[in-house]
């Protein structure tokens, strides 16, 4: 690979929607695939390489700003990032506490957008995967929640969220999931 290569970056690439997207892109693009799960990520890459795909794997926890920054820097060092498909995320049944949902779904998306901003040029496409639950959250959350979710990297994010009296428990996984995905939609606006 050289710096003139067109790079497609996919997060959450070891399974589900991320893996399906990587498989579709593999025939025509150089891929940088990211996932928290190292072994499934390597297996996915090996499978795609057997079909002739050019693939580079990066183990990355999207809830860690430094790891996201490193992944984007690695991808941009391989070529021009022309497309990003951000599928990394968690559902409410995968955690006991909503804080992890906000960290992965919302903060991870914000970290990725921040890291991409200086390196992605005109004509690039960035897709952030949200959920229909984000639309339900619009009706369940008080209007003040929107302003909080629009600034997920604020130092006092959790304090502001928990101070909203209209939300019984913003850290309950079923509330946090919809709210975190609403925040992802707001990032994309």
C-alpha positions, 0 to 999 in steps of 0.5 A, spaced: 500 500 500 502 507 498 499 513 500 495 514 494 491 508 495 484 509 497 482 507 504 476 504 507 475 504 514 470 500 518 469 499 525 466 493 529 469 489 523 469 483 526 462 481 526 455 483 524 454 489 520 461 491 520 463 485 517 458 485 512 460 491 510 467 490 510 465 483 506 462 488 501 467 493 500 473 488 500 473 486 492 474 493 490 478 497 496 484 497 501 480 496 507 483 498 514 478 494 519 478 495 527 475 491 532 476 490 540 476 483 539 483 481 536 481 474 534 475 475 530 478 481 527 484 477 525 479 471 522 475 476 518 481 479 515 484 472 513 477 470 510 477 477 506 485 476 504 483 469 501 479 472 496 484 477 494 482 483 499 487 488 501 486 488 509 490 491 515 487 490 522 487 494 528 485 492 534 481 498 537 477 500 543 473 506 540 471 508 547 478 510 548 480 516 545 488 514 544 486 508 541 481 511 536 486 517 534 492 511 533 487 507 528 485 513 524 493 515 524 495 508 521 489 508 516 491 515 514 498 513 513 496 507 509 493 512 504 487 517 503 481 515 507 475 515 502 470 512 506 468 510 513 463 505 516 462 506 524 459 500 526 462 499 533 457 499 538 453 495 544 446 494 545 442 494 552 443 487 553 450 487 552 452 491 559 449 492 566 450 499 566 449 505 561 455 508 562 459 503 557 453 504 552 455 512 552 462 510 552 462 506 546 456 508 542 456 516 543 463 517 545 467 513 540 463 516 535 465 523 537 472 521 538 472 518 531 469 524 528 474 528 531 480 524 529 477 524 522 476 531 521 483 533 520 485 527 515 479 526 511 478 530 505 473 533 500 468 527 497 469 522 503 463 519 506 463 517 513 457 513 516 455 513 523 451 507 525 445 509 529 438 505 531 431 506 531 431 507 538 434 514 537 427 516 535 424 513 541 429 517 545 427 523 542 420 522 545 422 519 551 427 525 553 426 532 555 428 537 550 434 539 555 437 532 553 438 534 546 443 540 548 447 535 552 447 529 547 450 534 542 456 535 546 458 528 548 465 530 550 464 535 555 467 534 561 461 534 565 457 530 560 454 525 566 453 530 571 449 534 566 445 528 564 444 525 571 441 532 573 435 532 568 429 531 573 425 528 567 429 522 566 428 517 572 435 513 570 439 516 564 444 510 566 439 504 565 441 501 559 435 501 556 435 509 556 442 510 555 442 506 549 437 510 545 440 516 548 447 514 546 444 513 539 440 519 539 447 523 540 450 519 534 445 522 530 446 529 532 453 528 531 452 526 524 447 532 523 
